[in-house]
């Protein structure tokens, strides 16, 4: 088994390297506020969409994790490469963690259950890492579809390298202001957007479906995460590529998938089969999906 194919949770020990890493990035984001320019802000917003929507929402989540649609291999890898730039880890551990979350939502084995506390589900699980799952064996049922792919194994091992390359490019284009806003502000904002899906979207909001967990549809989390905040819809229909099911549920990630479909670049798109009135749920999907 590849070493990088195993997701390890730290059993009760405080994860000082991860804590220092996060403090460093949050400090960089604060420093950016004293080095403002409209060009740097515009760059951060563009990268927030490119990396947060195309990369995490469409690539890591709806494509790799849930197989809600299919794309040509070159496009799949481009979306996943965008996801790596979010600094949320390589594709293999990210997908493994999220699949485990769905198979054990808010029960023993959920890596970031909000029933262990809001702070735990938001970021405490990353800083302290206690979990009933000491290890997730990636060659088992969770991510064997990804570990067979040499590109994803390589990208998981070297997931920091693309961020360094991007930082060098941004420095060449606009100096430290571009680095502070395009890397530090963008990464920290995207981190919290993703973490709010794990925390706030299981605590605050409305419920269209009576799922067996406490997932909620939360509009402001959806805006921060390009549509991932329609979380109750997602937990009711995990493999559906569209999370916003009503016209007022803004789902930028779905608009991106729809655009790919229109261009002939996305097919086999899974959608929630909604009855006349919203009731019932899709069974929890076991992975890897067929």
C-alpha positions as CSV (number, residue, x, y, z in Angstrom):
1,X,0.0,0.0,0.0
2,X,1.2,3.5,-0.8
3,X,2.1,5.5,2.3
4,X,0.2,8.5,0.9
5,X,-2.9,6.4,0.4
6,X,-3.5,6.2,4.2
7,X,-5.4,8.9,6.0
8,X,-4.3,9.1,9.6
9,X,-6.1,10.8,12.5
10,X,-4.0,11.8,15.5
11,X,-5.4,10.0,18.5
12,X,-5.8,12.7,21.0
13,X,-2.5,14.4,20.5
14,X,-2.4,18.1,19.6
15,X,-1.3,18.5,16.1
16,X,1.3,21.3,16.5
17,X,2.5,21.3,12.9
18,X,-1.0,21.7,11.5
19,X,-1.8,24.4,14.2
20,X,1.4,26.3,13.3
21,X,0.5,26.0,9.6
22,X,-2.9,27.4,10.1
23,X,-1.7,30.3,12.4
24,X,0.8,31.2,9.7
25,X,-1.8,31.4,7.0
26,X,-4.3,33.4,9.2
27,X,-1.5,35.8,10.1
28,X,-0.8,36.2,6.4
29,X,-4.4,37.0,5.7
30,X,-4.4,39.7,8.4
31,X,-1.2,41.2,6.9
32,X,-2.9,41.4,3.6
33,X,-5.5,43.8,5.0
34,X,-2.6,46.3,5.4
35,X,-1.4,45.7,1.8
36,X,-4.6,46.3,-0.1
37,X,-5.1,46.9,-3.8
38,X,-8.2,46.5,-6.0
39,X,-6.2,44.4,-8.4
40,X,-5.1,42.0,-5.6
41,X,-8.7,41.8,-4.4
42,X,-10.0,41.0,-7.9
43,X,-7.3,38.3,-8.2
44,X,-8.4,36.8,-4.9
45,X,-12.0,36.7,-6.0
46,X,-11.2,35.1,-9.3
47,X,-9.0,32.4,-7.7
48,X,-11.7,31.9,-5.0
49,X,-14.1,30.9,-7.8
50,X,-11.6,29.0,-9.9
51,X,-10.2,27.0,-7.1
52,X,-13.2,26.9,-4.7
53,X,-15.9,26.1,-7.3
54,X,-14.1,24.3,-10.2
55,X,-11.6,22.7,-7.9
56,X,-13.3,21.8,-4.6
57,X,-17.0,21.9,-5.3
58,X,-17.0,20.4,-8.8
59,X,-13.7,18.5,-8.9
60,X,-13.0,17.1,-5.4
61,X,-16.6,16.9,-4.2
62,X,-19.2,16.3,-6.9
63,X,-16.9,14.6,-9.4
64,X,-14.3,12.6,-7.5
65,X,-16.1,11.9,-4.2
66,X,-19.7,11.3,-5.4
67,X,-19.2,10.6,-9.1
68,X,-22.2,12.8,-9.8
69,X,-21.1,13.3,-13.4
70,X,-18.3,12.3,-15.8
71,X,-15.9,14.4,-17.9
72,X,-13.0,13.6,-20.2
73,X,-10.0,12.5,-18.2
74,X,-8.0,15.6,-19.1
75,X,-10.8,17.9,-17.8
76,X,-11.2,15.7,-14.6
77,X,-7.5,16.1,-13.9
78,X,-7.6,19.9,-14.5
79,X,-10.5,20.3,-12.0
80,X,-8.7,18.2,-9.4
81,X,-5.5,20.2,-10.0
82,X,-7.5,23.3,-9.2
83,X,-8.8,21.6,-6.0
84,X,-5.2,20.9,-4.9
85,X,-4.6,24.7,-4.9
86,X,-7.2,25.1,-2.1
87,X,-4.6,23.7,0.3
88,X,-7.1,21.2,1.8
89,X,-4.8,18.2,1.2
90,X,-4.4,15.9,-1.8
91,X,-7.4,14.3,-3.5
92,X,-7.0,10.9,-1.9
93,X,-7.3,11.9,1.8
94,X,-9.9,14.6,1.0
95,X,-12.2,12.1,-0.8
96,X,-11.6,9.4,1.8
97,X,-12.5,11.7,4.6
98,X,-15.7,12.9,2.9
99,X,-16.8,9.4,2.0
100,X,-16.4,8.3,5.5
101,X,-18.4,11.3,6.7
102,X,-21.3,10.2,4.5
103,X,-21.2,6.5,5.5
104,X,-21.1,7.5,9.3
105,X,-22.7,10.9,9.4
106,X,-23.0,12.1,13.0
107,X,-22.3,8.6,14.3
108,X,-19.2,6.8,15.5
109,X,-16.7,7.0,12.8
110,X,-17.6,10.5,11.5
111,X,-14.3,12.4,11.4
112,X,-15.9,15.8,12.1
113,X,-19.3,15.1,13.7
114,X,-21.0,18.3,15.0
115,X,-22.4,16.3,17.8
116,X,-18.9,16.5,19.3
117,X,-19.3,20.2,19.3
118,X,-19.4,23.1,16.7
119,X,-15.7,23.9,17.1
120,X,-14.8,20.2,16.7
121,X,-16.7,19.9,13.4
122,X,-15.4,23.3,12.1
123,X,-11.6,22.8,12.6
124,X,-10.9,21.1,15.9
125,X,-10.8,17.7,14.3
126,X,-7.9,18.9,12.2
127,X,-6.0,20.4,15.1
128,X,-6.5,17.6,17.5
129,X,-7.5,14.7,15.3
130,X,-9.2,12.4,17.7
131,X,-11.4,10.0,15.8
132,X,-12.7,6.5,16.2
133,X,-11.1,6.0,12.9
134,X,-7.3,5.9,13.6
135,X,-6.6,5.0,10.0
136,X,-8.6,4.9,6.8
137,X,-7.2,2.3,4.5
138,X,-7.4,3.8,1.1
139,X,-7.0,0.6,-0.8
140,X,-10.2,-0.7,1.0
141,X,-13.7,0.4,0.0
142,X,-13.2,4.1,0.5
143,X,-10.9,5.3,-2.4
144,X,-9.5,2.3,-4.3
145,X,-10.9,3.9,-7.4
146,X,-8.4,6.8,-6.9
147,X,-5.4,4.9,-5.6
148,X,-5.3,2.9,-8.9
149,X,-4.5,6.2,-10.7
150,X,-0.8,7.1,-10.6
151,X,-1.6,10.8,-11.2
152,X,-3.7,11.0,-8.0
153,X,-1.2,9.2,-6.0
154,X,1.5,11.6,-7.2
155,X,-0.7,14.7,-6.7
156,X,-1.5,13.5,-3.1
157,X,2.1,13.2,-2.2
158,X,3.2,16.5,-3.8
159,X,0.1,18.5,-3.2
160,X,2.0,21.5,-1.8
161,X,4.1,21.9,-5.0
162,X,1.4,23.5,-7.2
163,X,0.7,26.1,-4.5
164,X,4.4,27.0,-4.4
165,X,4.4,27.3,-8.2
166,X,1.3,29.5,-8.1
167,X,2.9,31.8,-5.4
168,X,6.0,32.3,-7.6
169,X,3.8,33.2,-10.6
170,X,1.7,35.6,-8.5
171,X,4.8,37.3,-7.1
172,X,6.1,37.8,-10.6
173,X,2.8,39.3,-11.7
174,X,2.1,41.7,-8.8
175,X,4.6,41.3,-6.0
176,X,3.7,40.5,-2.4
177,X,0.3,42.0,-2.6
178,X,-0.8,39.4,-5.1
179,X,0.8,36.6,-3.0
180,X,-0.9,37.9,0.2
181,X,-4.4,38.2,-1.4
182,X,-4.2,35.4,-4.0
183,X,-2.7,32.8,-1.6
184,X,-3.3,33.7,2.0
185,X,-6.6,35.6,2.0
186,X,-8.1,33.2,-0.6
187,X,-6.9,30.1,1.1
188,X,-8.1,31.2,4.6
189,X,-11.5,32.2,3.3
190,X,-11.9,29.0,1.3
191,X,-10.9,26.9,4.4
192,X,-13.6,28.4,6.5
193,X,-16.2,28.1,3.7
194,X,-15.5,24.4,3.5
195,X,-15.4,24.0,7.3
196,X,-18.7,25.9,7.7
197,X,-20.3,23.1,5.5
198,X,-19.1,20.6,8.1
199,X,-20.2,22.8,11.1
200,X,-22.8,25.5,10.4
201,X,-24.6,23.4,7.7
202,X,-25.3,20.7,10.3
203,X,-26.5,23.2,13.0
204,X,-28.3,26.2,11.4
205,X,-30.7,26.4,8.5
206,X,-33.8,24.7,7.1
207,X,-34.6,21.1,6.2
208,X,-36.4,20.0,3.1
209,X,-35.8,16.3,3.7
210,X,-36.0,14.2,6.9
211,X,-32.6,12.7,6.7
212,X,-31.2,10.6,9.5
213,X,-28.7,13.3,10.3
214,X,-29.0,17.0,11.3
215,X,-27.9,18.4,7.9
216,X,-29.3,21.8,7.0
217,X,-29.8,24.1,4.0
218,X,-27.9,27.2,4.9
219,X,-27.9,30.1,2.3
220,X,-24.9,32.0,3.5
221,X,-22.8,28.9,3.6
222,X,-24.0,28.2,0.1
223,X,-22.8,31.7,-1.0
224,X,-19.4,31.2,0.6
225,X,-18.9,27.7,-0.9
226,X,-20.5,28.2,-4.4
227,X,-23.5,26.0,-3.5
228,X,-22.2,23.5,-1.0
229,X,-24.4,24.9,1.7
230,X,-27.6,23.3,0.4
231,X,-26.4,20.5,2.6
232,X,-29.7,18.9,3.6
233,X,-30.5,18.4,-0.1
234,X,-27.0,16.9,-0.6
235,X,-27.3,14.4,2.3
236,X,-30.7,13.4,1.1
237,X,-29.3,12.7,-2.4
238,X,-25.5,12.4,-2.0
239,X,-24.6,11.5,-5.6
240,X,-26.7,14.2,-7.2
241,X,-24.7,16.7,-9.1
242,X,-27.1,19.5,-8.4
243,X,-27.5,20.6,-4.8
244,X,-29.7,23.7,-5.2
245,X,-33.1,22.3,-6.0
246,X,-35.2,25.5,-6.1
247,X,-34.7,28.6,-8.2
248,X,-33.7,30.6,-5.2
249,X,-31.1,28.1,-4.0
250,X,-28.1,29.6,-5.8
251,X,-25.7,26.8,-6.8
252,X,-22.7,28.1,-8.7
253,X,-21.1,24.6,-8.8
254,X,-24.2,23.2,-10.6
255,X,-24.1,26.1,-13.1
256,X,-20.6,25.1,-13.9
257,X,-21.5,21.5,-14.4
258,X,-24.5,22.6,-16.5
259,X,-22.1,24.7,-18.7
260,X,-19.8,21.7,-19.2
261,X,-22.8,19.6,-20.2
262,X,-23.9,22.3,-22.7
263,X,-20.4,22.3,-24.2
264,X,-20.5,18.5,-24.4
265,X,-17.9,18.1,-21.7
266,X,-20.0,16.5,-19.0
267,X,-22.3,13.5,-19.2
268,X,-23.9,10.8,-17.0
269,X,-25.1,13.6,-14.8
270,X,-26.9,12.3,-11.7
271,X,-29.9,14.4,-10.4
272,X,-32.2,14.0,-7.5
273,X,-35.5,12.3,-8.6
274,X,-37.9,14.5,-6.7
275,X,-41.5,13.3,-6.2
276,X,-44.5,15.6,-6.4
277,X,-43.7,16.9,-2.9
278,X,-40.3,16.7,-1.3
279,X,-40.3,13.5,0.8
280,X,-38.2,10.5,1.1
281,X,-34.5,10.2,0.6
282,X,-32.0,8.4,-1.5
283,X,-30.2,5.6,0.4
284,X,-26.8,6.5,1.7
285,X,-24.4,5.7,-1.1
286,X,-21.6,3.2,-0.5
287,X,-18.3,3.8,-2.2
288,X,-16.7,3.6,-4.7
289,X,-19.8,4.4,-6.7
290,X,-20.4,2.4,-9.8
